[in-house]
Amino acid sequence: MRQWARRLLATALTLGASLAGSGLAVAGTTLTVAAFPAVDEIVRAALPEWNRLHPDVEVRVVSRELNDHHTAMTTALSTAKGLPDVMALEIGYLGRFAQGSGLEDLSQPPYSLRADRDRFVGYAFDQATTASGAVVAVPTDIGPGTLLYRTDLLARAGLRESDLTTSWDGYVAAGVRLKAATGAFLLAHARDMKDIVIRTGLRPGEGLYFDKDSRPLVTSPRFVRAFELARAVRRQQLDAKVTAWSSDWTEGFRRGGIATQMAGAWLAGHLNSWLAPGTRGQWRAAQLPEHAYAAYGGTFFAIARHGDAARKPMAYAFIRFMTMNRAQQLAAFKVQDAFPALVDAQTDPFFDQPLPFLGGQPARRDWREAAAHIRAFPVHKQDAFAREVIDTELDKVLDRDKDIATALADAQRLLLQRARR
C-alpha cells in the first residue's frame, strides 16, 4: 500500500473516532457548502458519488457570485453567524482570510493535512500556508499560466512562436509587426503585461506587493520594468484597451482582433466552449515569455474555526473527497477546465490527448510543466488594496503620461500610510 494510502486510512479512522466521540450519529447530517460559479457546479456534479458513499449525509450548496460570496464569507467569519461547514475560497481572496484567525488550522489533529502535502502541487499548498505554519485551506484547482496565440495571424506577419516567447522586449516587437501586417492588437490591455511581469524576479520571502515585514515593494525594479513594458505597449497602440470578460474582449477573440492572451490554462477551454468556438484550430498555447511561470487563479476549500464542531469531521471528509479523490479531480477538469491541484490526477492519459481547439496540440503537458515550476509567494491581507493602488497609478501612466518613478513613489507612500493604520 502506498504511504499516502496508509495516511488516508489513518485519517479516516481518526475522523471516525472524532464523530463517534461527539455523541452524534452520522445519519441525518446535513453539510452546507458555500461556493461560487463554477465551483458550485463541480460540487453538485460530485454529489451522486458522495451520496453513494455517504447516503445519510446530505450536502446543501449555497451559491453566490464571486464577490458576493467572499463578502458573505467575510461577514460570517467576523460575526460567527451563518457559517457554512465548507467554504470555497478563490486565491485572490485567500490572503485576507488567512491573515486572520477565522479559519481552522488543518495542519493540526485530527486533520494533519501537512502529511498530505506531497499529494498536491507544491505552490498551491504553500499558498494556503501562513507564515506561522498554519495550513488554512486545501487546494482543489490551479491556473498554470499560458500564452495563447493565433497561428493564422502570426503566419500573416511572418512570425514564429519564439518571436513571442524569447523575451518581453521581443514580445512587444512582435506586436508591432503583427499590428502592421494584420491590424490585430497584440493583447487586450496593457495592464495584462503589468500583471505578469510583477510576478517575475521575486526574491525568497518576498510577497507580490509587500516584504515579510509588511513594507511595500512597489518601487522595486520588477514594478519599474512592468510599468515600462506596459507603457511601451500603449504608446505603440498594441493593446485593444478592453478588459477581461467584457463584450469587446469576447468580440476581439471572435473576430481576430486580439492576437494573444496571457491567462490561466482554463481560458483555452472557455474559448472553445463559449467565448470563441468559431476560432477552433487557429490557437496554440506556449509558455509565458522569458519562462515567467505564473499562476492565474486557483480555488481552495476551508473550514471556519467557529463552525459547528460536530460536523467538522464530516466537513473535512467532504473536502478530502473533492480534493484528494483522483476521479473527482479529473471530472472537474474534463467538464469545467478546473486544472487539478492533485498531482496524482495529472498522471492520467487525459493529459496526453490532443486538443482540437489548439490544432491538436497536447497542451496539457505544457501546463503541467508550468505548474511544476511555479513558486508560491507569501500573501498579504492588503494585497487586494495594493493591486487597486497599482492599477490606478498605471492608468495614470498610460492615459495621462504620468512619470513612472513618480507614480510608483505615490503608490509606495499610499501603501505605507495604509500599513500604519
PAGUDO-303248 format. One record per residue (C-alpha): x, y, z; residue number from 1. Coordinates in steps of 0.1 Angstrom, whole numbers, plus 5000, padded with zeros to 4 digits. Each point is the difference from the previous one (the first is absolute). Layout:
PAGUDO-303248
{X:X | Y:Y | Z:Z | nr:NUM}
...
***
This chain:
PAGUDO-303248
{X:5000 | Y:5000 | Z:5000 | nr:1}
{X:5013 | Y:5034 | Z:4991 | nr:2}
{X:5011 | Y:5022 | Z:5029 | nr:3}
{X:4973 | Y:5026 | Z:4992 | nr:4}
{X:4974 | Y:4973 | Z:5000 | nr:5}
{X:5010 | Y:4990 | Z:5035 | nr:6}
{X:4997 | Y:5036 | Z:5011 | nr:7}
{X:4966 | Y:5002 | Z:4984 | nr:8}
{X:4989 | Y:4969 | Z:5020 | nr:9}
{X:5014 | Y:5014 | Z:5032 | nr:10}
{X:4983 | Y:5033 | Z:4995 | nr:11}
{X:4967 | Y:4983 | Z:4993 | nr:12}
{X:5003 | Y:4980 | Z:5032 | nr:13}
{X:5008 | Y:5032 | Z:5019 | nr:14}
{X:4970 | Y:5019 | Z:4985 | nr:15}
{X:4978 | Y:4970 | Z:5007 | nr:16}
{X:5010 | Y:5000 | Z:5037 | nr:17}
{X:4994 | Y:5037 | Z:5002 | nr:18}
{X:4965 | Y:4996 | Z:4987 | nr:19}
{X:4993 | Y:4972 | Z:5024 | nr:20}
{X:5014 | Y:5020 | Z:5028 | nr:21}
{X:4976 | Y:5029 | Z:4992 | nr:22}
{X:4971 | Y:4978 | Z:5010 | nr:23}
{X:4982 | Y:5008 | Z:4967 | nr:24}
{X:4992 | Y:4974 | Z:4974 | nr:25}
{X:5009 | Y:5007 | Z:4964 | nr:26}
{X:4965 | Y:4993 | Z:4989 | nr:27}
{X:4980 | Y:5031 | Z:4993 | nr:28}
{X:5030 | Y:5023 | Z:4998 | nr:29}
{X:4997 | Y:5029 | Z:4975 | nr:30}
{X:5031 | Y:5018 | Z:4989 | nr:31}
{X:4999 | Y:5035 | Z:4985 | nr:32}
{X:5025 | Y:5008 | Z:4974 | nr:33}
{X:5004 | Y:5037 | Z:4989 | nr:34}
{X:5014 | Y:5005 | Z:4965 | nr:35}
{X:5000 | Y:5021 | Z:4969 | nr:36}
{X:4998 | Y:4993 | Z:4963 | nr:37}
{X:5012 | Y:4975 | Z:4987 | nr:38}
{X:5011 | Y:4984 | Z:5032 | nr:39}
{X:4964 | Y:4996 | Z:5009 | nr:40}
{X:4994 | Y:4980 | Z:4969 | nr:41}
{X:5030 | Y:4978 | Z:5007 | nr:42}
{X:4987 | Y:4993 | Z:5035 | nr:43}
{X:4965 | Y:4991 | Z:4988 | nr:44}
{X:5014 | Y:4977 | Z:4973 | nr:45}
{X:5019 | Y:4981 | Z:5027 | nr:46}
{X:4970 | Y:4995 | Z:5022 | nr:47}
{X:4987 | Y:4967 | Z:4985 | nr:48}
{X:5033 | Y:4983 | Z:5008 | nr:49}
{X:5002 | Y:5017 | Z:5034 | nr:50}
{X:4964 | Y:4988 | Z:5007 | nr:51}
{X:5009 | Y:4965 | Z:4990 | nr:52}
{X:5029 | Y:5000 | Z:5025 | nr:53}
{X:4981 | Y:5020 | Z:5027 | nr:54}
{X:4962 | Y:4994 | Z:4995 | nr:55}
{X:4991 | Y:5015 | Z:5033 | nr:56}
{X:5020 | Y:5032 | Z:4996 | nr:57}
{X:4982 | Y:5026 | Z:4979 | nr:58}
{X:5020 | Y:5029 | Z:4984 | nr:59}
{X:4983 | Y:5033 | Z:4994 | nr:60}
{X:5017 | Y:5024 | Z:4977 | nr:61}
{X:4997 | Y:5038 | Z:5005 | nr:62}
{X:5012 | Y:5019 | Z:4969 | nr:63}
{X:5007 | Y:5036 | Z:4996 | nr:64}
{X:5019 | Y:5020 | Z:4974 | nr:65}
{X:5037 | Y:5003 | Z:5006 | nr:66}
{X:5002 | Y:5033 | Z:5018 | nr:67}
{X:4967 | Y:4995 | Z:5019 | nr:68}
{X:5011 | Y:4966 | Z:5012 | nr:69}
{X:5033 | Y:5013 | Z:5015 | nr:70}
{X:4982 | Y:5030 | Z:5015 | nr:71}
{X:4975 | Y:4976 | Z:5016 | nr:72}
{X:5028 | Y:4978 | Z:5013 | nr:73}
{X:5018 | Y:5030 | Z:5014 | nr:74}
{X:4969 | Y:5010 | Z:5019 | nr:75}
{X:4993 | Y:4965 | Z:5012 | nr:76}
{X:5036 | Y:4996 | Z:5013 | nr:77}
{X:5000 | Y:5033 | Z:5018 | nr:78}
{X:4966 | Y:4995 | Z:5017 | nr:79}
{X:5002 | Y:4961 | Z:5004 | nr:80}
{X:4964 | Y:5000 | Z:4986 | nr:81}
{X:4988 | Y:4982 | Z:4969 | nr:82}
{X:5032 | Y:4980 | Z:4996 | nr:83}
{X:5000 | Y:4972 | Z:4975 | nr:84}
{X:5016 | Y:4967 | Z:5008 | nr:85}
{X:5022 | Y:5003 | Z:4969 | nr:86}
{X:5009 | Y:5032 | Z:4981 | nr:87}
{X:5017 | Y:5004 | Z:4967 | nr:88}
{X:5026 | Y:5028 | Z:4997 | nr:89}
{X:5016 | Y:5014 | Z:4969 | nr:90}
{X:5037 | Y:5007 | Z:5002 | nr:91}
{X:4995 | Y:5038 | Z:4996 | nr:92}
{X:4981 | Y:5000 | Z:5033 | nr:93}
{X:5019 | Y:4974 | Z:5019 | nr:94}
{X:5026 | Y:5025 | Z:5014 | nr:95}
{X:4975 | Y:5021 | Z:5019 | nr:96}
{X:4984 | Y:4968 | Z:5015 | nr:97}
{X:5033 | Y:4983 | Z:5008 | nr:98}
{X:5013 | Y:5030 | Z:5019 | nr:99}
{X:4973 | Y:4999 | Z:5026 | nr:100}
{X:4990 | Y:4972 | Z:5024 | nr:101}
{X:4967 | Y:4991 | Z:4984 | nr:102}
{X:5010 | Y:4968 | Z:4982 | nr:103}
{X:5008 | Y:4966 | Z:5015 | nr:104}
{X:5037 | Y:4991 | Z:5001 | nr:105}
{X:4998 | Y:4967 | Z:4980 | nr:106}
{X:5036 | Y:4992 | Z:5008 | nr:107}
{X:4989 | Y:4990 | Z:5035 | nr:108}
{X:4984 | Y:4968 | Z:5011 | nr:109}
{X:4976 | Y:4985 | Z:4992 | nr:110}
{X:5006 | Y:5013 | Z:4965 | nr:111}
{X:5038 | Y:4999 | Z:4998 | nr:112}
{X:4999 | Y:5013 | Z:4964 | nr:113}
{X:5037 | Y:5006 | Z:4999 | nr:114}
{X:5005 | Y:4963 | Z:4996 | nr:115}
{X:4983 | Y:5002 | Z:4966 | nr:116}
{X:5021 | Y:5029 | Z:4987 | nr:117}
{X:5018 | Y:4980 | Z:4974 | nr:118}
{X:4967 | Y:4990 | Z:4984 | nr:119}
{X:4994 | Y:5036 | Z:4989 | nr:120}
{X:5017 | Y:5024 | Z:4976 | nr:121}
{X:5026 | Y:5015 | Z:5023 | nr:122}
{X:4993 | Y:5037 | Z:4994 | nr:123}
{X:4962 | Y:4995 | Z:5005 | nr:124}
{X:5005 | Y:4984 | Z:5034 | nr:125}
{X:5025 | Y:5027 | Z:5010 | nr:126}
{X:4975 | Y:5027 | Z:4990 | nr:127}
{X:4977 | Y:4987 | Z:5028 | nr:128}
{X:5028 | Y:4999 | Z:5026 | nr:129}
{X:5004 | Y:5030 | Z:5022 | nr:130}
{X:5033 | Y:5015 | Z:5012 | nr:131}
{X:4994 | Y:4983 | Z:5034 | nr:132}
{X:4997 | Y:4966 | Z:4983 | nr:133}
{X:4962 | Y:4996 | Z:5002 | nr:134}
{X:4983 | Y:4984 | Z:4970 | nr:135}
{X:4966 | Y:5017 | Z:4997 | nr:136}
{X:4987 | Y:4985 | Z:4968 | nr:137}
{X:5003 | Y:4970 | Z:4975 | nr:138}
{X:5007 | Y:5008 | Z:4964 | nr:139}
{X:4976 | Y:4985 | Z:4975 | nr:140}
{X:5008 | Y:5016 | Z:4966 | nr:141}
{X:5028 | Y:5022 | Z:4987 | nr:142}
{X:5006 | Y:5023 | Z:4970 | nr:143}
{X:5034 | Y:4995 | Z:4984 | nr:144}
{X:5008 | Y:5030 | Z:4978 | nr:145}
{X:5002 | Y:4996 | Z:4963 | nr:146}
{X:5003 | Y:5022 | Z:4969 | nr:147}
{X:4972 | Y:4994 | Z:4975 | nr:148}
{X:5007 | Y:5013 | Z:4965 | nr:149}
{X:4984 | Y:5000 | Z:4965 | nr:150}
{X:5021 | Y:4980 | Z:4976 | nr:151}
{X:4982 | Y:5014 | Z:4970 | nr:152}
{X:5009 | Y:5036 | Z:5010 | nr:153}
{X:5036 | Y:4991 | Z:5008 | nr:154}
{X:5003 | Y:4983 | Z:4965 | nr:155}
{X:4987 | Y:5032 | Z:4983 | nr:156}
{X:5026 | Y:5020 | Z:5018 | nr:157}
{X:5028 | Y:4976 | Z:4993 | nr:158}
{X:5005 | Y:4993 | Z:5037 | nr:159}
{X:5007 | Y:4968 | Z:5020 | nr:160}
{X:4992 | Y:4990 | Z:5035 | nr:161}
{X:5035 | Y:5007 | Z:5012 | nr:162}
{X:4996 | Y:5036 | Z:4989 | nr:163}
{X:4974 | Y:5003 | Z:5027 | nr:164}
{X:5016 | Y:4980 | Z:5028 | nr:165}
{X:5037 | Y:5006 | Z:5000 | nr:166}
{X:4999 | Y:5034 | Z:5017 | nr:167}
{X:4975 | Y:5026 | Z:5011 | nr:168}
{X:5016 | Y:5026 | Z:4977 | nr:169}
{X:4997 | Y:4975 | Z:4972 | nr:170}
{X:4964 | Y:4995 | Z:5008 | nr:171}
{X:4993 | Y:5037 | Z:4997 | nr:172}
{X:5021 | Y:5002 | Z:4968 | nr:173}
{X:4979 | Y:4971 | Z:4986 | nr:174}
{X:4969 | Y:5019 | Z:5008 | nr:175}
{X:5012 | Y:5029 | Z:4978 | nr:176}
{X:5004 | Y:4976 | Z:4971 | nr:177}
{X:4966 | Y:4984 | Z:5007 | nr:178}
{X:4982 | Y:5033 | Z:5001 | nr:179}
{X:5016 | Y:5012 | Z:4967 | nr:180}
{X:4993 | Y:4968 | Z:4982 | nr:181}
{X:4966 | Y:4990 | Z:5013 | nr:182}
{X:4985 | Y:5030 | Z:5018 | nr:183}
{X:4995 | Y:4978 | Z:5031 | nr:184}
{X:5010 | Y:5011 | Z:5034 | nr:185}
{X:5027 | Y:4981 | Z:5019 | nr:186}
{X:4980 | Y:4997 | Z:5032 | nr:187}
{X:4967 | Y:5011 | Z:5015 | nr:188}
{X:5014 | Y:5026 | Z:5025 | nr:189}
{X:5035 | Y:5013 | Z:5009 | nr:190}
{X:4991 | Y:4992 | Z:5036 | nr:191}
{X:5003 | Y:4963 | Z:4991 | nr:192}
{X:5037 | Y:5006 | Z:4995 | nr:193}
{X:5004 | Y:5015 | Z:5034 | nr:194}
{X:4981 | Y:4972 | Z:5017 | nr:195}
{X:5024 | Y:4974 | Z:4989 | nr:196}
{X:5033 | Y:5019 | Z:5001 | nr:197}
{X:4996 | Y:5010 | Z:5036 | nr:198}
{X:4999 | Y:4962 | Z:5008 | nr:199}
{X:5035 | Y:4995 | Z:4986 | nr:200}
{X:5032 | Y:5003 | Z:5019 | nr:201}
{X:4987 | Y:4998 | Z:5035 | nr:202}
{X:5026 | Y:4993 | Z:5026 | nr:203}
{X:4996 | Y:4973 | Z:5027 | nr:204}
{X:4975 | Y:5012 | Z:5026 | nr:205}
{X:4986 | Y:5029 | Z:4979 | nr:206}
{X:4963 | Y:5003 | Z:4994 | nr:207}
{X:4986 | Y:5015 | Z:4969 | nr:208}
{X:4996 | Y:5035 | Z:5015 | nr:209}
{X:5015 | Y:4997 | Z:5035 | nr:210}
{X:5030 | Y:4985 | Z:5017 | nr:211}
{X:5000 | Y:4978 | Z:5031 | nr:212}
{X:4999 | Y:5031 | Z:5022 | nr:213}
{X:4970 | Y:5015 | Z:4981 | nr:214}
{X:5021 | Y:5026 | Z:4983 | nr:215}
{X:4987 | Y:5009 | Z:4964 | nr:216}
{X:5022 | Y:4988 | Z:4971 | nr:217}
{X:4983 | Y:5019 | Z:4973 | nr:218}
{X:5030 | Y:5022 | Z:4991 | nr:219}
{X:5022 | Y:4969 | Z:4994 | nr:220}
{X:5015 | Y:4993 | Z:4965 | nr:221}
{X:4973 | Y:4975 | Z:4991 | nr:222}
{X:4973 | Y:5026 | Z:5004 | nr:223}
{X:5020 | Y:5025 | Z:4980 | nr:224}
{X:5005 | Y:4975 | Z:4972 | nr:225}
{X:4964 | Y:4990 | Z:5000 | nr:226}
{X:4989 | Y:5037 | Z:4997 | nr:227}
{X:5025 | Y:5007 | Z:4973 | nr:228}
{X:4989 | Y:4970 | Z:4979 | nr:229}
{X:4963 | Y:5008 | Z:5005 | nr:230}
{X:5007 | Y:5036 | Z:4989 | nr:231}
{X:5019 | Y:4988 | Z:4969 | nr:232}
{X:4970 | Y:4979 | Z:4991 | nr:233}
{X:4976 | Y:5030 | Z:5003 | nr:234}
{X:5023 | Y:5025 | Z:4983 | nr:235}
{X:5002 | Y:4977 | Z:4970 | nr:236}
{X:4963 | Y:4994 | Z:5000 | nr:237}
{X:5004 | Y:4963 | Z:5004 | nr:238}
{X:4971 | Y:4994 | Z:5025 | nr:239}
{X:4963 | Y:5001 | Z:4993 | nr:240}
{X:4993 | Y:5018 | Z:5033 | nr:241}
{X:4973 | Y:4975 | Z:5009 | nr:242}
{X:4996 | Y:4982 | Z:5034 | nr:243}
{X:4996 | Y:4963 | Z:5005 | nr:244}
{X:4965 | Y:4986 | Z:4998 | nr:245}
{X:4986 | Y:5030 | Z:4983 | nr:246}
{X:4981 | Y:4997 | Z:4967 | nr:247}
{X:5028 | Y:5018 | Z:4981 | nr:248}
{X:5025 | Y:4975 | Z:5014 | nr:249}
{X:4979 | Y:4971 | Z:4988 | nr:250}
{X:4995 | Y:5015 | Z:4966 | nr:251}
{X:5037 | Y:5007 | Z:4997 | nr:252}
{X:5006 | Y:4962 | Z:5002 | nr:253}
{X:4971 | Y:4991 | Z:4977 | nr:254}
{X:5010 | Y:5024 | Z:4973 | nr:255}
{X:5037 | Y:4996 | Z:5001 | nr:256}
{X:5006 | Y:5035 | Z:5014 | nr:257}
{X:5021 | Y:4987 | Z:5030 | nr:258}
{X:5030 | Y:4979 | Z:4990 | nr:259}
{X:5012 | Y:4987 | Z:5034 | nr:260}
{X:4987 | Y:4997 | Z:5036 | nr:261}
{X:5019 | Y:4991 | Z:5032 | nr:262}
{X:4978 | Y:4982 | Z:5024 | nr:263}
{X:4995 | Y:4968 | Z:5019 | nr:264}
{X:4997 | Y:4967 | Z:4980 | nr:265}
{X:4963 | Y:5000 | Z:5007 | nr:266}
{X:4995 | Y:5028 | Z:4974 | nr:267}
{X:5007 | Y:4975 | Z:4971 | nr:268}
{X:4969 | Y:4981 | Z:5012 | nr:269}
{X:4979 | Y:5031 | Z:5002 | nr:270}
{X:5010 | Y:5011 | Z:4966 | nr:271}
{X:4991 | Y:4966 | Z:4986 | nr:272}
{X:4966 | Y:4997 | Z:5018 | nr:273}
{X:4985 | Y:5034 | Z:4999 | nr:274}
{X:5023 | Y:5030 | Z:4995 | nr:275}
{X:5012 | Y:4994 | Z:4964 | nr:276}
{X:4992 | Y:4964 | Z:4989 | nr:277}
{X:5001 | Y:5012 | Z:4963 | nr:278}
{X:5037 | Y:5005 | Z:5003 | nr:279}
{X:5007 | Y:4963 | Z:5007 | nr:280}
{X:5033 | Y:4988 | Z:4986 | nr:281}
{X:5014 | Y:5035 | Z:4997 | nr:282}
{X:5015 | Y:5003 | Z:5035 | nr:283}
{X:5031 | Y:4985 | Z:5016 | nr:284}
{X:5014 | Y:5000 | Z:5035 | nr:285}
{X:5035 | Y:5009 | Z:5011 | nr:286}
{X:5019 | Y:5006 | Z:5033 | nr:287}
{X:5000 | Y:5037 | Z:5010 | nr:288}
{X:5028 | Y:5022 | Z:4987 | nr:289}
{X:5034 | Y:4997 | Z:5017 | nr:290}
{X:4987 | Y:4969 | Z:5018 | nr:291}
{X:4980 | Y:5021 | Z:5023 | nr:292}
{X:4981 | Y:4972 | Z:5017 | nr:293}
{X:4971 | Y:5014 | Z:5018 | nr:294}
{X:4966 | Y:4990 | Z:5013 | nr:295}
{X:4967 | Y:5015 | Z:4989 | nr:296}
{X:4974 | Y:4991 | Z:5026 | nr:297}
{X:4994 | Y:4970 | Z:5022 | nr:298}
{X:4973 | Y:4987 | Z:5023 | nr:299}
{X:5002 | Y:4987 | Z:5036 | nr:300}
{X:4976 | Y:4984 | Z:5025 | nr:301}
{X:5001 | Y:5011 | Z:5037 | nr:302}
{X:4982 | Y:4995 | Z:5033 | nr:303}
{X:4991 | Y:5028 | Z:5023 | nr:304}
{X:5016 | Y:4998 | Z:5034 | nr:305}
{X:4967 | Y:5009 | Z:5017 | nr:306}
{X:4979 | Y:4976 | Z:4979 | nr:307}
{X:4979 | Y:4972 | Z:5015 | nr:308}
{X:5026 | Y:4978 | Z:5016 | nr:309}
{X:4978 | Y:4969 | Z:4997 | nr:310}
{X:4999 | Y:5003 | Z:4962 | nr:311}
{X:5037 | Y:5009 | Z:4995 | nr:312}
{X:5013 | Y:4964 | Z:4996 | nr:313}
{X:4974 | Y:4993 | Z:4973 | nr:314}
{X:5007 | Y:5034 | Z:4984 | nr:315}
{X:5037 | Y:4991 | Z:4998 | nr:316}
{X:4990 | Y:4966 | Z:4985 | nr:317}
{X:4981 | Y:5019 | Z:4973 | nr:318}
{X:5030 | Y:5022 | Z:4993 | nr:319}
{X:5022 | Y:4970 | Z:4997 | nr:320}
{X:4975 | Y:4984 | Z:4976 | nr:321}
{X:5001 | Y:5031 | Z:4978 | nr:322}
{X:5037 | Y:5006 | Z:5001 | nr:323}
{X:5017 | Y:4966 | Z:5005 | nr:324}
{X:4978 | Y:4978 | Z:4979 | nr:325}
{X:5016 | Y:4995 | Z:4966 | nr:326}
{X:4968 | Y:4993 | Z:4982 | nr:327}
{X:4983 | Y:5032 | Z:5013 | nr:328}
{X:5030 | Y:5021 | Z:4992 | nr:329}
{X:5001 | Y:4987 | Z:4964 | nr:330}
{X:4962 | Y:5004 | Z:4996 | nr:331}
{X:5003 | Y:5037 | Z:5010 | nr:332}
{X:5028 | Y:5005 | Z:4975 | nr:333}
{X:4982 | Y:4983 | Z:4972 | nr:334}
{X:4967 | Y:5018 | Z:5004 | nr:335}
{X:5010 | Y:5034 | Z:5015 | nr:336}
{X:5036 | Y:5004 | Z:4990 | nr:337}
{X:5010 | Y:5000 | Z:5037 | nr:338}
{X:5036 | Y:4990 | Z:4998 | nr:339}
{X:5006 | Y:4975 | Z:5028 | nr:340}
{X:5021 | Y:5009 | Z:5030 | nr:341}
{X:5004 | Y:4963 | Z:5008 | nr:342}
{X:5032 | Y:4988 | Z:4985 | nr:343}
{X:4987 | Y:4964 | Z:4995 | nr:344}
{X:4973 | Y:5013 | Z:4978 | nr:345}
{X:5026 | Y:5016 | Z:4977 | nr:346}
{X:5014 | Y:4966 | Z:4990 | nr:347}
{X:4968 | Y:4990 | Z:4982 | nr:348}
{X:5002 | Y:4993 | Z:4962 | nr:349}
{X:4975 | Y:5028 | Z:4996 | nr:350}
{X:5030 | Y:5024 | Z:5002 | nr:351}
{X:5016 | Y:4984 | Z:4969 | nr:352}
{X:4969 | Y:5004 | Z:4979 | nr:353}
{X:5001 | Y:5026 | Z:4971 | nr:354}
{X:4977 | Y:5030 | Z:5004 | nr:355}
{X:4981 | Y:5006 | Z:4967 | nr:356}
{X:4994 | Y:5037 | Z:5009 | nr:357}
{X:5038 | Y:5004 | Z:5002 | nr:358}
{X:5006 | Y:4983 | Z:4966 | nr:359}
{X:5006 | Y:4966 | Z:5016 | nr:360}
{X:5027 | Y:5013 | Z:5024 | nr:361}
{X:5004 | Y:4979 | Z:5032 | nr:362}
{X:5002 | Y:5033 | Z:5020 | nr:363}
{X:4990 | Y:4984 | Z:5033 | nr:364}
{X:5036 | Y:4987 | Z:5002 | nr:365}
{X:5014 | Y:5035 | Z:4998 | nr:366}
{X:4975 | Y:5013 | Z:5026 | nr:367}
{X:5011 | Y:4971 | Z:5023 | nr:368}
{X:5036 | Y:5010 | Z:4995 | nr:369}
{X:4992 | Y:5036 | Z:5008 | nr:370}
{X:4982 | Y:4990 | Z:5032 | nr:371}
{X:5031 | Y:4981 | Z:5011 | nr:372}
{X:5021 | Y:5032 | Z:4996 | nr:373}
{X:4977 | Y:5025 | Z:5017 | nr:374}
{X:5011 | Y:5011 | Z:5034 | nr:375}
{X:4977 | Y:5014 | Z:5027 | nr:376}
{X:5006 | Y:5035 | Z:5015 | nr:377}
{X:4986 | Y:5011 | Z:5033 | nr:378}
{X:4966 | Y:5015 | Z:4999 | nr:379}
{X:4992 | Y:5032 | Z:5020 | nr:380}
{X:4967 | Y:5013 | Z:5013 | nr:381}
{X:5005 | Y:5032 | Z:4981 | nr:382}
{X:5007 | Y:4984 | Z:4966 | nr:383}
{X:4966 | Y:5008 | Z:4986 | nr:384}
{X:5003 | Y:5037 | Z:5010 | nr:385}
{X:5036 | Y:5001 | Z:4987 | nr:386}
{X:4988 | Y:4987 | Z:4966 | nr:387}
{X:4974 | Y:5028 | Z:4998 | nr:388}
{X:5026 | Y:5026 | Z:5008 | nr:389}
{X:5025 | Y:4987 | Z:4974 | nr:390}
{X:4972 | Y:4997 | Z:4974 | nr:391}
{X:4990 | Y:5036 | Z:5006 | nr:392}
{X:5036 | Y:5013 | Z:4997 | nr:393}
{X:5005 | Y:4979 | Z:4968 | nr:394}
{X:4969 | Y:5016 | Z:4985 | nr:395}
{X:5015 | Y:5034 | Z:5007 | nr:396}
{X:5032 | Y:4990 | Z:4983 | nr:397}
{X:4982 | Y:4985 | Z:4970 | nr:398}
{X:4973 | Y:5026 | Z:4996 | nr:399}
{X:5016 | Y:5032 | Z:5013 | nr:400}
{X:5036 | Y:4993 | Z:4994 | nr:401}
{X:5009 | Y:5003 | Z:5037 | nr:402}
{X:5036 | Y:4993 | Z:5007 | nr:403}
{X:5006 | Y:4964 | Z:5011 | nr:404}
{X:5023 | Y:5007 | Z:5029 | nr:405}
{X:4975 | Y:5026 | Z:5013 | nr:406}
{X:4971 | Y:4976 | Z:4996 | nr:407}
{X:5017 | Y:4972 | Z:5019 | nr:408}
{X:5013 | Y:5023 | Z:5027 | nr:409}
{X:4964 | Y:5013 | Z:5005 | nr:410}
{X:4988 | Y:4964 | Z:5002 | nr:411}
{X:5027 | Y:4992 | Z:5026 | nr:412}
{X:4990 | Y:5029 | Z:5021 | nr:413}
{X:4963 | Y:4991 | Z:5000 | nr:414}
{X:5008 | Y:4964 | Z:5009 | nr:415}
{X:5022 | Y:5011 | Z:5029 | nr:416}
{X:4972 | Y:5023 | Z:5013 | nr:417}
{X:4976 | Y:4971 | Z:4998 | nr:418}
{X:5024 | Y:4977 | Z:5018 | nr:419}
{X:5004 | Y:5024 | Z:5029 | nr:420}
{X:4963 | Y:5000 | Z:5008 | nr:421}
***
